Amino acid sequence: MKLAVLLGGTSAEREISFHTGNAMARAYESLGHDVTLIDPATGRTMSIKEFRVDPPNAQPPTAEEVDALTQGSIFLDSLSSKAVRDADAVVIGLHGVPGEDGTVQAVLELLGKKFTGSGSRSSTIAIDKAYTKILMTACGIRTPRWGFLSKASTQQEYQAFEANFQQAVGENIVIKPNDQGSTVGLTLSTQPDFDF
């Protein structure tokens, strides 16, 4: 089977995505599949051997570089490249946004390509932690206590949130950005006065 493995990408999780995608690609190759690696951030298509000999830069792109990528068509061109079109299936080894937020999945769905993981709709919902918690609660699924605080909150709103939340759950709090994957931005707070 011909497989295209997407790895790298534009998120802050670019480096770990290279590890994930490379490990997936090696596993598929060991099972006899024909594997091509694609970094949608740069448009680079490579074999596993090429990846080992000359790995892409693992540094996440700067805000300016991400802006340039979104203004251009490198990302979309990569998803509709010959390597993707010729693949029997696409293996998504991307982390964070836009690999886990439904964007890549939506493009692949529009192209009629089979791919690993969840579809665009469920990916879009799941990347938003607050929305996912609301849906789970509405469906009767228990989750750990949680709260949501916007960066746009006033100091007064922040103080009220902090007091109420700590009273409800105690001082040990896990703080996480609402729409990042892995542990990007994760903070463990054991102090009575935590800061976002």
Phi and psi in degrees as GROMACS dihedral restraints (atoms count N, CA, C in turn):
[ dihedral_restraints ]
;  ai    aj    ak    al  type     phi  dphi    fc
    3     4     5     6     1   -88.4    20    10
    4     5     6     7     1   125.2    20    10
    6     7     8     9     1  -124.5    20    10
    7     8     9    10     1   139.4    20    10
    9    10    11    12     1  -110.1    20    10
   10    11    12    13     1   121.8    20    10
   12    13    14    15     1  -103.9    20    10
   13    14    15    16     1   118.8    20    10
   15    16    17    18     1   -88.0    20    10
   16    17    18    19     1   128.6    20    10
   18    19    20    21     1  -148.5    20    10
   19    20    21    22     1   164.8    20    10
   21    22    23    24     1    85.6    20    10
   22    23    24    25     1  -102.3    20    10
   24    25    26    27     1    78.8    20    10
   25    26    27    28     1  -168.8    20    10
   27    28    29    30     1  -105.7    20    10
   28    29    30    31     1    -1.2    20    10
   30    31    32    33     1   -80.9    20    10
   31    32    33    34     1   172.3    20    10
   33    34    35    36     1   -66.0    20    10
   34    35    36    37     1   -12.1    20    10
   36    37    38    39     1   -97.7    20    10
   37    38    39    40     1    21.7    20    10
   39    40    41    42     1   -54.3    20    10
   40    41    42    43     1   -47.6    20    10
   42    43    44    45     1   -62.9    20    10
   43    44    45    46     1   -47.6    20    10
   45    46    47    48     1   -66.3    20    10
   46    47    48    49     1   -30.4    20    10
   48    49    50    51     1   -63.9    20    10
   49    50    51    52     1   -35.2    20    10
   51    52    53    54     1   -63.8    20    10
   52    53    54    55     1   -41.2    20    10
   54    55    56    57     1   -64.2    20    10
   55    56    57    58     1   -46.2    20    10
   57    58    59    60     1   -61.5    20    10
   58    59    60    61     1   -53.6    20    10
   60    61    62    63     1   -61.2    20    10
   61    62    63    64     1   -40.8    20    10
   63    64    65    66     1   -65.1    20    10
   64    65    66    67     1   -43.6    20    10
   66    67    68    69     1   -63.5    20    10
   67    68    69    70     1   -41.7    20    10
   69    70    71    72     1   -63.1    20    10
   70    71    72    73     1   -45.3    20    10
   72    73    74    75     1   -61.3    20    10
   73    74    75    76     1   -45.1    20    10
   75    76    77    78     1   -62.1    20    10
   76    77    78    79     1   -40.1    20    10
   78    79    80    81     1   -63.9    20    10
   79    80    81    82     1   -45.5    20    10
   81    82    83    84     1   -64.9    20    10
   82    83    84    85     1   -40.2    20    10
   84    85    86    87     1   -63.8    20    10
   85    86    87    88     1   -37.9    20    10
   87    88    89    90     1   -65.6    20    10
   88    89    90    91     1   -20.5    20    10
   90    91    92    93     1   -91.1    20    10
   91    92    93    94     1     4.6    20    10
   93    94    95    96     1    95.6    20    10
   94    95    96    97     1     8.1    20    10
   96    97    98    99     1   -83.8    20    10
   97    98    99   100     1   152.9    20    10
   99   100   101   102     1   -89.9    20    10
  100   101   102   103     1   111.5    20    10
  102   103   104   105     1  -114.9    20    10
  103   104   105   106     1   134.1    20    10
  105   106   107   108     1  -122.5    20    10
  106   107   108   109     1   133.6    20    10
  108   109   110   111     1   -96.0    20    10
  109   110   111   112     1   140.2    20    10
  111   112   113   114     1  -134.6    20    10
  112   113   114   115     1   127.1    20    10
  114   115   116   117     1  -101.4    20    10
  115   116   117   118     1   102.9    20    10
  117   118   119   120     1   -65.5    20    10
  118   119   120   121     1   -17.5    20    10
  120   121   122   123     1   -71.3    20    10
  121   122   123   124     1   -31.3    20    10
  123   124   125   126     1  -114.2    20    10
  124   125   126   127     1   -14.6    20    10
  126   127   128   129     1    82.1    20    10
  127   128   129   130     1     5.0    20    10
  129   130   131   132     1   -75.7    20    10
  130   131   132   133     1   129.7    20    10
  132   133   134   135     1  -112.3    20    10
  133   134   135   136     1   132.8    20    10
  135   136   137   138     1  -151.6    20    10
  136   137   138   139     1   161.0    20    10
  138   139   140   141     1   -85.5    20    10
  139   140   141   142     1   169.8    20    10
  141   142   143   144     1   -61.9    20    10
  142   143   144   145     1   -39.8    20    10
  144   145   146   147     1   -63.3    20    10
  145   146   147   148     1   -44.8    20    10
  147   148   149   150     1   -61.2    20    10
  148   149   150   151     1   -38.2    20    10
  150   151   152   153     1   -62.3    20    10
  151   152   153   154     1   -42.4    20    10
  153   154   155   156     1   -66.9    20    10
  154   155   156   157     1   -42.5    20    10
  156   157   158   159     1   -73.7    20    10
  157   158   159   160     1   -40.4    20    10
  159   160   161   162     1  -137.6    20    10
  160   161   162   163     1    74.6    20    10
  162   163   164   165     1   -67.4    20    10
  163   164   165   166     1   149.2    20    10
  165   166   167   168     1   -67.2    20    10
  166   167   168   169     1   161.5    20    10
  168   169   170   171     1   -63.4    20    10
  169   170   171   172     1   126.3    20    10
  171   172   173   174     1   -87.3    20    10
  172   173   174   175     1    -8.9    20    10
  174   175   176   177     1   -65.3    20    10
  175   176   177   178     1   132.9    20    10
  177   178   179   180     1   -65.2    20    10
  178   179   180   181     1   148.0    20    10
  180   181   182   183     1   -66.8    20    10
  181   182   183   184     1   152.0    20    10
  183   184   185   186     1   -70.3    20    10
  184   185   186   187     1   169.1    20    10
  186   187   188   189     1   -58.7    20    10
  187   188   189   190     1   -38.1    20    10
  189   190   191   192     1   -66.3    20    10
  190   191   192   193     1   -39.7    20    10
  192   193   194   195     1   -68.0    20    10
  193   194   195   196     1   -39.4    20    10
  195   196   197   198     1   -63.8    20    10
  196   197   198   199     1   -41.7    20    10
  198   199   200   201     1   -60.9    20    10
  199   200   201   202     1   -43.2    20    10
  201   202   203   204     1   -63.4    20    10
  202   203   204   205     1   -39.0    20    10
  204   205   206   207     1   -64.2    20    10
  205   206   207   208     1   -41.3    20    10
  207   208   209   210     1   -73.2    20    10
  208   209   210   211     1   -26.9    20    10
  210   211   212   213     1   -75.6    20    10
  211   212   213   214     1   -31.2    20    10
  213   214   215   216     1   -91.1    20    10
  214   215   216   217     1  -164.3    20    10
  216   217   218   219     1  -123.8    20    10
  217   218   219   220     1    16.1    20    10
  219   220   221   222     1   -56.5    20    10
  220   221   222   223     1   -48.0    20    10
  222   223   224   225     1   -61.7    20    10
  223   224   225   226     1   -51.1    20    10
  225   226   227   228     1   -66.1    20    10
  226   227   228   229     1   -38.6    20    10
  228   229   230   231     1   -60.4    20    10
  229   230   231   232     1   -37.9    20    10
  231   232   233   234     1   -64.3    20    10
  232   233   234   235     1   -39.4    20    10
  234   235   236   237     1   -74.3    20    10
  235   236   237   238     1   -18.7    20    10
  237   238   239   240     1  -114.0    20    10
  238   239   240   241     1    19.2    20    10
  240   241   242   243     1   -68.4    20    10
  241   242   243   244     1   167.8    20    10
  243   244   245   246     1   -59.2    20    10
  244   245   246   247     1   -39.0    20    10
  246   247   248   249     1   -61.0    20    10
  247   248   249   250     1   -38.0    20    10
  249   250   251   252     1   -75.1    20    10
  250   251   252   253     1   -44.8    20    10
  252   253   254   255     1   -60.4    20    10
  253   254   255   256     1   -38.2    20    10
  255   256   257   258     1   -80.0    20    10
  256   257   258   259     1   -14.8    20    10
  258   259   260   261     1   -73.5    20    10
  259   260   261   262     1   145.4    20    10
  261   262   263   264     1   -73.7    20    10
  262   263   264   265     1   -29.9    20    10
  264   265   266   267     1  -156.0    20    10
  265   266   267   268     1   155.5    20    10
  267   268   269   270     1  -109.9    20    10
  268   269   270   271     1   130.5    20    10
  270   271   272   273     1  -101.7    20    10
  271   272   273   274     1   120.2    20    10
  273   274   275   276     1   -92.2    20    10
  274   275   276   277     1   107.7    20    10
  276   277   278   279     1  -107.8    20    10
  277   278   279   280     1    14.6    20    10
  279   280   281   282     1   -80.1    20    10
  280   281   282   283     1   148.1    20    10
  282   283   284   285     1  -117.6    20    10
  283   284   285   286     1   154.7    20    10
  285   286   287   288     1    68.7    20    10
  286   287   288   289     1  -157.7    20    10
  288   289   290   291     1   -92.9    20    10
  289   290   291   292     1   130.4    20    10
  291   292   293   294     1   -99.8    20    10
  292   293   294   295     1    20.7    20    10
  294   295   296   297     1   -82.1    20    10
  295   296   297   298     1   -27.2    20    10
  297   298   299   300     1  -116.6    20    10
  298   299   300   301     1     1.6    20    10
  300   301   302   303     1   -99.8    20    10
  301   302   303   304     1     7.2    20    10
  303   304   305   306     1    98.6    20    10
  304   305   306   307     1   -11.6    20    10
  306   307   308   309     1   -65.4    20    10
  307   308   309   310     1   -55.7    20    10
  309   310   311   312     1   -61.7    20    10
  310   311   312   313     1   -41.9    20    10
  312   313   314   315     1   -61.0    20    10
  313   314   315   316     1   -41.8    20    10
  315   316   317   318     1   -63.6    20    10
  316   317   318   319     1   -42.0    20    10
  318   319   320   321     1   -63.4    20    10
  319   320   321   322     1   -45.4    20    10
  321   322   323   324     1   -64.9    20    10
  322   323   324   325     1   -36.5    20    10
  324   325   326   327     1   -63.8    20    10
  325   326   327   328     1   -43.0    20    10
  327   328   329   330     1   -62.5    20    10
  328   329   330   331     1   -33.6    20    10
  330   331   332   333     1   -80.8    20    10
  331   332   333   334     1    -7.7    20    10
  333   334   335   336     1    73.3    20    10
  334   335   336   337     1    25.2    20    10
  336   337   338   339     1   -92.8    20    10
  337   338   339   340     1   139.7    20    10
  339   340   341   342     1   -75.1    20    10
  340   341   342   343     1   141.5    20    10
  342   343   344   345     1  -148.5    20    10
  343   344   345   346     1   161.8    20    10
  345   346   347   348     1   -82.2    20    10
  346   347   348   349     1   156.3    20    10
  348   349   350   351     1    89.5    20    10
  349   350   351   352     1  -169.8    20    10
  351   352   353   354     1   -77.5    20    10
  352   353   354   355     1   160.9    20    10
  354   355   356   357     1   -75.0    20    10
  355   356   357   358     1   178.7    20    10
  357   358   359   360     1   -64.7    20    10
  358   359   360   361     1   -40.2    20    10
  360   361   362   363     1   -65.5    20    10
  361   362   363   364     1   -50.3    20    10
  363   364   365   366     1   -67.1    20    10
  364   365   366   367     1   -33.3    20    10
  366   367   368   369     1   -66.0    20    10
  367   368   369   370     1   -41.0    20    10
  369   370   371   372     1   -62.8    20    10
  370   371   372   373     1   -40.8    20    10
  372   373   374   375     1   -69.6    20    10
  373   374   375   376     1   -48.2    20    10
  375   376   377   378     1   -67.4    20    10
  376   377   378   379     1   -28.8    20    10
  378   379   380   381     1   -69.2    20    10
  379   380   381   382     1   -24.3    20    10
  381   382   383   384     1   -91.2    20    10
  382   383   384   385     1    99.9    20    10
  384   385   386   387     1   -62.4    20    10
  385   386   387   388     1   -41.4    20    10
  387   388   389   390     1   -63.5    20    10
  388   389   390   391     1   -46.5    20    10
  390   391   392   393     1   -62.9    20    10
  391   392   393   394     1   -40.9    20    10
  393   394   395   396     1   -62.2    20    10
  394   395   396   397     1   -43.5    20    10
  396   397   398   399     1   -62.3    20    10
  397   398   399   400     1   -42.3    20    10
  399   400   401   402     1   -60.5    20    10
  400   401   402   403     1   -46.3    20    10
  402   403   404   405     1   -63.8    20    10
  403   404   405   406     1   -42.5    20    10
  405   406   407   408     1   -63.3    20    10
  406   407   408   409     1   -43.4    20    10
  408   409   410   411     1   -62.9    20    10
  409   410   411   412     1   -42.8    20    10
  411   412   413   414     1   -63.1    20    10
  412   413   414   415     1   -28.0    20    10
  414   415   416   417     1   -90.6    20    10
  415   416   417   418     1     2.8    20    10
  417   418   419   420     1    81.4    20    10
  418   419   420   421     1    15.3    20    10
  420   421   422   423     1   -90.1    20    10
  421   422   423   424     1   123.6    20    10
  423   424   425   426     1   -74.3    20    10
  424   425   426   427     1   140.2    20    10
  426   427   428   429     1  -134.7    20    10
  427   428   429   430     1   160.6    20    10
  429   430   431   432     1   -59.2    20    10
  430   431   432   433     1   154.5    20    10
  432   433   434   435     1   -58.3    20    10
  433   434   435   436     1   146.7    20    10
  435   436   437   438     1  -153.4    20    10
  436   437   438   439     1   166.2    20    10
  438   439   440   441     1  -150.5    20    10
  439   440   441   442     1   165.0    20    10
  441   442   443   444     1  -132.2    20    10
  442   443   444   445     1   131.8    20    10
  444   445   446   447     1  -132.6    20    10
  445   446   447   448     1   124.3    20    10
  447   448   449   450     1   -80.8    20    10
  448   449   450   451     1   149.3    20    10
  450   451   452   453     1   -61.7    20    10
  451   452   453   454     1   -22.3    20    10
  453   454   455   456     1   -83.4    20    10
  454   455   456   457     1     0.4    20    10
  456   457   458   459     1   -64.5    20    10
  457   458   459   460     1   147.0    20    10
  459   460   461   462     1   -77.3    20    10
  460   461   462   463     1   165.7    20    10
  462   463   464   465     1   -60.6    20    10
  463   464   465   466     1   -38.9    20    10
  465   466   467   468     1   -64.2    20    10
  466   467   468   469     1   -43.5    20    10
  468   469   470   471     1   -64.0    20    10
  469   470   471   472     1   -40.5    20    10
  471   472   473   474     1   -61.1    20    10
  472   473   474   475     1   -46.7    20    10
  474   475   476   477     1   -64.6    20    10
  475   476   477   478     1   -41.2    20    10
  477   478   479   480     1   -64.7    20    10
  478   479   480   481     1   -43.3    20    10
  480   481   482   483     1   -60.1    20    10
  481   482   483   484     1   -49.0    20    10
  483   484   485   486     1   -58.5    20    10
  484   485   486   487     1   -47.9    20    10
  486   487   488   489     1   -63.8    20    10
  487   488   489   490     1   -47.9    20    10
  489   490   491   492     1   -66.0    20    10
  490   491   492   493     1   -41.9    20    10
  492   493   494   495     1   -69.8    20    10
  493   494   495   496     1   -43.8    20    10
  495   496   497   498     1   -67.3    20    10
  496   497   498   499     1   -33.7    20    10
  498   499   500   501     1   -64.2    20    10
  499   500   501   502     1   -37.2    20    10
  501   502   503   504     1   -75.5    20    10
  502   503   504   505     1   -39.0    20    10
  504   505   506   507     1  -118.1    20    10
  505   506   507   508     1    -9.0    20    10
  507   508   509   510     1    94.3    20    10
  508   509   510   511     1  -170.3    20    10
  510   511   512   513     1   -85.4    20    10
  511   512   513   514     1   -20.5    20    10
  513   514   515   516     1   -84.1    20    10
  514   515   516   517     1   108.1    20    10
  516   517   518   519     1  -130.7    20    10
  517   518   519   520     1   138.0    20    10
  519   520   521   522     1   -99.9    20    10
  520   521   522   523     1   125.2    20    10
  522   523   524   525     1  -111.7    20    10
  523   524   525   526     1   130.1    20    10
  525   526   527   528     1  -143.3    20    10
  526   527   528   529     1   139.9    20    10
  528   529   530   531     1   -58.6    20    10
  529   530   531   532     1   147.9    20    10
  531   532   533   534     1   -67.1    20    10
  532   533   534   535     1   -27.8    20    10
  534   535   536   537     1  -133.5    20    10
  535   536   537   538     1    39.2    20    10
  537   538   539   540     1  -115.6    20    10
  538   539   540   541     1   155.8    20    10
  540   541   542   543     1   -96.9    20    10
  541   542   543   544     1  -178.2    20    10
  543   544   545   546     1    47.3    20    10
  544   545   546   547     1  -135.7    20    10
  546   547   548   549     1  -113.1    20    10
  547   548   549   550     1    20.7    20    10
  549   550   551   552     1   -61.9    20    10
  550   551   552   553     1   124.2    20    10
  552   553   554   555     1    78.2    20    10
  553   554   555   556     1     4.9    20    10
  555   556   557   558     1   -72.9    20    10
  556   557   558   559     1   134.3    20    10
  558   559   560   561     1  -131.1    20    10
  559   560   561   562     1   134.6    20    10
  561   562   563   564     1  -102.2    20    10
  562   563   564   565     1   121.4    20    10
  564   565   566   567     1  -112.9    20    10
  565   566   567   568     1   123.1    20    10
  567   568   569   570     1  -117.8    20    10
  568   569   570   571     1    10.0    20    10
  570   571   572   573     1   -96.2    20    10
  571   572   573   574     1   146.9    20    10
  573   574   575   576     1   -61.0    20    10
  574   575   576   577     1   -30.0    20    10
  576   577   578   579     1  -114.3    20    10
  577   578   579   580     1    95.9    20    10
  579   580   581   582     1   -94.7    20    10
  580   581   582   583     1   161.0    20    10
  582   583   584   585     1  -131.8    20    10
  583   584   585   586     1   135.4    20    10
